[in-house]
Amino acid sequence: MKASNEKIKLYRRIFGWVFIVSSVIFVLSFPLGIIFGSGIEGGGPIHDLNTLHPKLLALIAAATSLLISLASSIGFLFLSIFLWRREGRKTRPVTLDFKKKEIEIANHKKEVKQSESKPTGGF
């Protein structure tokens, strides 16, 4: 099933927004987790397994947002290249037809000039 260009552009736009949002989350979560997670008492191993250490939580958020931003950027680039190549394939036959018509016009001009230069045999 072929996807229309509009649908592919929608998917590309979604990939772009996901990339932007996940990049912002990565930029905010990584430094904030390091800054605010370092002030916890003990700073050692996690004693209560039911709660997550804020530093660990921030690093998990940073890692997942980094992976999501990488995946969405790859998807965005893939769809951009796909659309670029698809549009190139659609315009290529038009360009060839245009060149063929130019050659035909040039040939017709030569024929007209040759017919004008020939004597008509009249007075």
RABELZI-V87697 format. One line per field, one symbol per residue. ss: DSSP state (H for helix, E for strand, C for the rest). phi: phi as a letter, one per 30 degrees, with the letter a starting at -180 (. if undefined). burial: # if it has 24 or more other ideal C-beta (glycine too) atoms within 12 Angstrom, else .. A space follows every 10 residues. Layout:
BEGIN
ss=???
phi=???
burial=???
END
This chain:
BEGIN
ss=CCCCHHHHHH HHHHHHHHHH HHHHHHHHHH HHHHHHHCCC CCCCCCCCCC CCCHHHHHHH HHHHHHHHHH HHHHHHHHHH HHHHHHHHHH HHHHHHHHHH HHHHHHHHHH HHHHHHHCCC CCC
phi=.dcddddddd ddddeddddd dddddddddd dddddddddd dihcddccdd ccdedddddd dddddddddd dddddddddd dddddddddd dddddddddd dddddddddd dddddddddd icd
burial=.......#.. .#..#..##. .##.##..## ..#...#... .......... ..#.#..#.. ##..#..##. .##.##..#. ..#....... .......... .......... .......... ...
END
